[in-house]
Amino acid sequence: MIHPLTYIHPDAKVAPNVKIDPFTVIHKNVEIGDGTWIGSNVTIMEGARIGKNCRIFPGAVISAIPQDLKYAGEETTVEIGDNTTIREYVTINRGTKDKWKTVIGNNCLIMAYSHIAHDCEVGNYCVFSNNTTLAGHITVGDHVVLAGMVAIQQFCKVGDHAFVTGGSMVRKDVPPFVKAAREPLSYVGVNSVGLKRRGFSLEKINSILDIYRVIFVKGFKLSKAINIIEAEFPATDERDEILSFIRESGRGIMRGYTSRTNDDIS
């Protein structure tokens, strides 16, 4: 299952049924789980922890040292969950002493030429389209879809079930369940298609939509919008997740509507 033209460091831990194609290099202090396939010309550097049944396509570089001048050679890792696919020429850098690791969850699809920098935390079931770029220290929730050529500024957060349209520059936090687009990045509705696909009822989707109308559409200051939501909307997991995300936002959340055009999806 391992081609003779592949180099594997003697200290690497590779499960017996891993398949590795020619001209790939596996450095020391690497762990690769059962059922994983690694294509040709892949470089997996020190500190990589790759789960079961992953697919890593040609040209990818996993766990290179951070592109961070503060990095001082500390021993850090990249951790990739099970059933995750890394397409051609993706680069994923290991962590720094800030978090000590970069994490990609289970069942993710990271498409070609994407870059995930040091100390990022990416949840489960995420899809990053071609040329997506994450700077350092970014947190991405579960079931997030980033369309092609999205670029996210360091320390930003993207909430669960969010969708960011292609070519977007993300400089502020993107709350859960929303669609984000325009320049500067703005709320353009609830990700109702994605939520339906994941089993959210129409009642829950409409409740989320009503909450975001208060936050983004009706022109209230954010503090007043939060008070209205707490007073007028019953407590649900979705409501509490939205409010917690906004309260814990370090960079502030993206803006609401910038024109009178109503782009909500009901």
GULO-411053 format. One record per residue (C-alpha): x, y, z. Coordinates in Angstrom, 1 decimal. Layout:
<<X,Y,Z>>
...
! end
This chain:
<<0.0,0.0,0.0>>
<<3.0,2.3,0.3>>
<<4.9,2.9,-2.9>>
<<8.7,2.3,-2.8>>
<<9.4,5.8,-4.0>>
<<7.8,7.3,-1.0>>
<<9.9,8.4,2.0>>
<<8.6,7.8,5.5>>
<<10.7,8.8,8.5>>
<<11.3,5.8,10.8>>
<<9.6,7.6,13.8>>
<<6.4,8.3,11.9>>
<<3.3,6.3,12.9>>
<<1.4,5.1,9.9>>
<<-1.5,2.7,10.2>>
<<-1.1,-0.6,8.3>>
<<-3.8,0.0,5.7>>
<<-2.8,3.5,4.7>>
<<-2.1,4.0,1.0>>
<<0.7,6.4,0.0>>
<<1.5,7.2,-3.7>>
<<5.0,7.8,-5.0>>
<<7.2,10.9,-4.3>>
<<5.5,11.8,-1.1>>
<<7.5,12.6,2.0>>
<<6.4,11.9,5.6>>
<<8.5,13.6,8.3>>
<<9.1,12.4,11.9>>
<<6.5,12.9,14.7>>
<<3.6,12.3,12.3>>
<<0.6,10.0,12.9>>
<<-1.7,8.8,10.1>>
<<-4.9,6.9,10.8>>
<<-6.5,3.8,9.2>>
<<-7.8,3.9,5.7>>
<<-6.3,7.2,4.7>>
<<-5.0,7.8,1.1>>
<<-2.2,10.2,0.4>>
<<-1.5,11.1,-3.2>>
<<1.7,11.8,-5.0>>
<<4.0,14.7,-4.1>>
<<2.5,15.4,-0.8>>
<<4.6,16.7,2.1>>
<<3.5,15.9,5.6>>
<<5.8,17.6,8.1>>
<<6.5,17.2,11.7>>
<<3.6,17.5,14.1>>
<<0.8,16.3,11.7>>
<<-2.0,14.2,13.3>>
<<-4.2,12.9,10.5>>
<<-7.3,10.8,11.3>>
<<-9.0,7.8,9.7>>
<<-10.3,7.6,6.1>>
<<-8.9,10.9,5.0>>
<<-7.9,11.7,1.4>>
<<-5.0,14.1,0.7>>
<<-4.5,15.0,-2.9>>
<<-1.2,15.7,-4.8>>
<<0.8,18.8,-3.9>>
<<-0.7,19.4,-0.4>>
<<1.7,20.5,2.4>>
<<0.5,19.7,5.9>>
<<2.0,21.0,9.1>>
<<4.7,23.3,7.8>>
<<6.0,25.8,10.3>>
<<3.8,28.9,10.8>>
<<4.3,32.0,8.6>>
<<4.5,34.0,11.8>>
<<7.6,35.9,12.8>>
<<6.8,35.2,16.5>>
<<7.1,31.5,16.0>>
<<10.2,30.4,17.9>>
<<10.4,26.7,17.1>>
<<8.0,25.4,19.8>>
<<6.7,21.9,19.3>>
<<3.1,22.3,17.9>>
<<0.7,20.3,15.8>>
<<-1.9,20.1,13.0>>
<<-4.8,17.9,13.9>>
<<-7.1,16.7,11.1>>
<<-10.2,14.7,11.9>>
<<-11.7,11.6,10.3>>
<<-13.1,11.4,6.8>>
<<-11.7,14.8,5.8>>
<<-10.6,15.5,2.2>>
<<-7.7,17.9,1.4>>
<<-7.5,18.7,-2.3>>
<<-4.6,19.7,-4.5>>
<<-2.0,22.2,-3.2>>
<<-3.7,23.0,0.1>>
<<-1.4,24.3,2.8>>
<<-2.2,23.9,6.5>>
<<0.3,25.3,9.0>>
<<0.8,24.0,12.5>>
<<0.1,26.1,15.6>>
<<2.2,28.5,17.7>>
<<2.4,28.9,21.5>>
<<-0.9,30.8,21.4>>
<<-3.0,27.6,21.0>>
<<-0.2,25.0,20.2>>
<<-2.2,23.5,17.4>>
<<-4.2,24.0,14.2>>
<<-7.4,21.9,14.1>>
<<-9.5,20.7,11.2>>
<<-12.6,18.7,12.2>>
<<-14.3,15.6,10.8>>
<<-16.0,15.2,7.4>>
<<-14.6,18.5,6.0>>
<<-13.8,19.2,2.4>>
<<-10.9,21.7,1.8>>
<<-10.7,22.4,-1.9>>
<<-7.7,23.2,-4.0>>
<<-5.2,25.9,-3.3>>
<<-6.8,26.8,0.1>>
<<-4.6,28.0,3.0>>
<<-5.3,27.5,6.7>>
<<-2.8,29.3,8.9>>
<<-1.5,28.7,12.4>>
<<-3.8,28.3,15.4>>
<<-7.0,28.1,13.3>>
<<-9.9,25.9,14.6>>
<<-12.2,24.5,12.0>>
<<-15.3,22.5,13.0>>
<<-17.0,19.5,11.5>>
<<-18.7,19.2,8.1>>
<<-17.2,22.4,6.7>>
<<-16.7,23.1,3.0>>
<<-14.0,25.5,1.9>>
<<-14.1,26.2,-1.9>>
<<-11.0,26.8,-4.0>>
<<-8.5,29.5,-2.9>>
<<-10.1,30.0,0.4>>
<<-7.6,31.7,2.8>>
<<-7.7,31.8,6.5>>
<<-5.2,33.9,8.4>>
<<-4.0,33.0,11.9>>
<<-6.2,32.5,15.0>>
<<-9.5,32.1,13.1>>
<<-12.4,30.0,14.5>>
<<-14.9,28.4,12.2>>
<<-17.9,26.5,13.5>>
<<-19.6,23.4,12.2>>
<<-21.4,23.1,8.8>>
<<-19.8,26.3,7.5>>
<<-19.5,26.8,3.7>>
<<-17.0,29.3,2.4>>
<<-17.3,29.9,-1.4>>
<<-14.3,30.4,-3.7>>
<<-11.7,33.0,-2.9>>
<<-13.0,34.0,0.5>>
<<-10.3,35.6,2.6>>
<<-10.7,35.9,6.4>>
<<-8.7,38.3,8.6>>
<<-6.9,37.0,11.7>>
<<-8.9,36.5,14.9>>
<<-12.3,36.5,13.1>>
<<-15.0,34.0,14.0>>
<<-17.6,32.3,11.7>>
<<-20.6,30.8,13.4>>
<<-22.2,27.4,12.8>>
<<-24.2,26.9,9.6>>
<<-23.0,30.2,8.0>>
<<-22.5,30.7,4.3>>
<<-20.0,33.3,2.9>>
<<-20.3,34.1,-0.8>>
<<-17.4,33.9,-3.2>>
<<-14.7,36.6,-3.2>>
<<-15.7,38.0,0.1>>
<<-13.3,39.8,2.5>>
<<-14.2,38.8,6.1>>
<<-13.0,41.5,8.5>>
<<-15.7,41.1,11.2>>
<<-17.3,38.1,12.8>>
<<-20.0,36.3,10.9>>
<<-22.8,35.0,13.3>>
<<-24.4,31.5,13.0>>
<<-27.1,30.6,10.5>>
<<-26.6,33.6,8.2>>
<<-25.6,34.3,4.6>>
<<-22.9,36.9,4.2>>
<<-22.0,38.9,1.0>>
<<-21.2,42.4,-0.4>>
<<-18.3,44.7,0.3>>
<<-18.0,45.5,3.1>>
<<-19.3,42.2,4.3>>
<<-23.0,42.4,5.2>>
<<-25.9,40.2,6.3>>
<<-28.0,39.2,3.2>>
<<-30.4,36.7,4.8>>
<<-30.5,33.4,6.7>>
<<-28.9,30.3,5.2>>
<<-32.3,28.7,4.8>>
<<-31.2,26.2,2.1>>
<<-28.4,24.9,4.2>>
<<-30.6,24.7,7.3>>
<<-33.3,22.7,5.5>>
<<-30.7,20.3,4.2>>
<<-29.5,19.7,7.8>>
<<-33.0,19.0,9.1>>
<<-34.0,22.3,10.6>>
<<-37.8,22.7,10.6>>
<<-39.5,25.6,8.9>>
<<-40.6,26.9,12.3>>
<<-37.0,27.1,13.5>>
<<-35.8,28.7,10.3>>
<<-38.5,31.4,10.5>>
<<-37.7,32.0,14.2>>
<<-34.0,32.5,13.3>>
<<-35.1,34.9,10.4>>
<<-37.2,36.9,12.8>>
<<-34.3,37.3,15.2>>
<<-31.9,38.5,12.5>>
<<-34.5,41.0,11.3>>
<<-34.3,42.6,14.7>>
<<-30.5,42.6,14.7>>
<<-29.8,43.6,11.1>>
<<-32.9,45.0,9.3>>
<<-34.9,47.1,11.7>>
<<-32.2,49.7,12.4>>
<<-31.8,49.2,16.2>>
<<-28.5,49.6,17.9>>
<<-27.1,46.2,18.7>>
<<-27.5,46.6,22.5>>
<<-31.2,47.4,22.1>>
<<-31.7,44.6,19.6>>
<<-30.3,42.1,22.1>>
<<-32.7,43.4,24.8>>
<<-35.6,43.1,22.4>>
<<-34.7,39.5,21.5>>
<<-34.3,38.5,25.1>>
<<-37.6,40.0,26.1>>
<<-39.8,39.0,23.1>>
<<-38.4,35.7,21.8>>
<<-38.7,32.4,23.7>>
<<-35.4,30.8,24.8>>
<<-34.3,28.2,22.2>>
<<-30.9,26.7,21.4>>
<<-30.7,28.8,18.3>>
<<-31.7,32.1,20.0>>
<<-29.2,31.5,22.8>>
<<-26.4,30.5,20.3>>
<<-26.9,33.7,18.4>>
<<-26.9,35.9,21.5>>
<<-23.8,34.2,23.0>>
<<-21.9,34.6,19.7>>
<<-22.7,38.3,19.5>>
<<-21.8,38.9,23.2>>
<<-18.5,37.0,22.9>>
<<-17.4,38.6,19.6>>
<<-14.0,40.1,19.8>>
<<-13.9,41.9,16.5>>
<<-17.5,42.9,16.4>>
<<-20.1,41.4,14.0>>
<<-20.5,42.2,10.3>>
<<-22.9,45.0,9.3>>
<<-26.5,44.8,8.5>>
<<-28.3,46.0,5.4>>
<<-26.7,49.0,3.6>>
<<-29.7,49.8,1.3>>
<<-33.4,49.5,1.3>>
<<-33.3,46.3,-0.8>>
<<-34.7,43.4,1.2>>
<<-32.7,40.2,0.4>>
<<-34.2,38.0,3.1>>
<<-35.2,34.5,2.2>>
<<-38.4,33.4,3.9>>
! end
